[in-house]
Amino acid sequence: MSIVIKNLSKQYGRQKAIDNISFTIDSGEIVGFLGPNGAGKSTTMKILSGFIPQTSGSAEVLGMDIVNDSLKIKKRIGYLAELNPLYTEMYITEYLKFNADIYKIKDAKGAIERVIKATGLSLERKKKIGQLSKGYKQRVGLAQALLNDPDVLILDEPTSGLDPNQMSEIRKLILSLGKNKTILLSSHIMQEVEAMCSRVIIINKGKIVADDKVDAVKSLLSKGSHTIVVKFRNAIDTTKLKENSGITKIEGLSVNTYKVTSSSKVDLAGLLFKFAIDSETIIIEQREEVETLESVFQQLTGNV
């Protein structure tokens, strides 16, 4: 296991930022760590990175305890903080050399060239960090996190401030890094998480509310049910439709268009077809409703 968290809590006065959470991450996994603002994501990442101590519980990174082996762990992880603190008066290469010296990297020049190329900073390398756009500043932060060729990468909002093309490039980079590194990343962009991560952990109000493969989490709330969005030519009597055995919910969406949910045992498409005939109308449009990661996230975190 690359990361093992057991009953971890962090308390600020009377407020619990994280509350008795536990999870493990295997070597080579790319895991999305999701949650609304203030849910405890950044706190957990800061604890794993050795920036702040936990109040109780334990955590290990690469088999080492985050309290007793903090310095050893820092040598083998890369961390991109959400706010990405940078020395804006430094040139890019100067800043990376400064960090390479902190890590005591023997071939600092080679490491700097490697991360500049990997993060697409070649054309900007002679600029001061303060002259860069937010997207390029984010790249500098990611380059810094990769300098020591870490075994574990902890990335807090790695695509923040990037345009769609830059997001695509960074996504490809993270996917390539995930072939031989363990990556824990947070993001508010669900499409990015689905594109990069094989598994997601969702935290809300300091507690883990979901932890599974992406597809399993997406189907979490639809187990035992089936939903179809259907548009009829004419208005229908929804009361009569709901009288059919197995129909559990009918939601009006627009003119003559409804979201109909049934138990999984019901042939919902066949039932709707028969109902249309009996109601002397026809179905103009019909599609199966599939849960998205975003919709599941909203329901699990109460943002619906």
Steps between C-alpha positions, in 0.01 A plus 500: 500500500625849415263682736327359808272721712338366816246689713656833410355817656595866502334747731525878513350604832149360499491445125598164352656549157528123453318250717637148548566423131669186368609392152790337317654565158698235311819566308430626148146620568371838388232590753269801490439658841173693471292718726342844525699793636575450869438124487851407618686423175781752535537425871549130427754577226693738726520232770626240250758749374626579849390865499267467799460230769187294555304521826454123522528185291790394281622516143780332309656592168717237328501299823627792710314679779421863417602615849811292571633493142389842377830603340548164327148521358551855370797378296281249319178693440406793278239747622313769309306715746162648407625861525832409333734737692779627273782753519377733229824703478699190405554376145352158427835321478627691805199389703538138390875509581414636845264205561747250354760621752250449784448142383879464457450361152840399358420562134298817555547622143371173355202493738409859411514429127286190549218678686507809275449278197235286673289799607532697176701790643775507238385820326446682831809385686684834484211695653447602858219308669314826565475558124317173439128437458319304769512188282877518456549571870310177561744321269794637701341360817456162334860509372618564857297201623669275241860613559596218736338234276260407784340161557180666624341816358246699699331757276248750636305646205779437242302640203386818675523801268585299188321545169351189328815436293724530805267273696531237230880521510519477879249212495724308260798574724322377814385184320855428385635563851239264639664207320772485765387737776216512750290813455241652732334804346212728581296687242164672462490407132322165489576437133871525579465255787315251280766535230796450734392293799414134535357555847344783700472579868229752591521687830226718645505689831817318599367147439549256211165450325619292201813307404497276192579470131359787294231290329395344832462843661299625201256211540493528879173692517326323214532144632166327485346768277465592135438850360381609154439851370200485266318758287140434393323672210215605730460575868450187711329420827800441729270363772398213271863437402602476865228243561709252301676251725870578546487872418662679794538861382385731221659841454378755245790657307337709225195492271383135482844383615548293814771319692353165604665270754407142572638201687759305305264203469265694272531516119465878513539559125229245423275641770529854358430376147182323615395805704538722191273268297241486778512881528456540122828685457848415377851526640698764310828457687633257759842455659637316797625722780851411619641642822804724455777538754391862543138410580608233748745746660222757538264251660760356739616844613153651526541747214171422323 
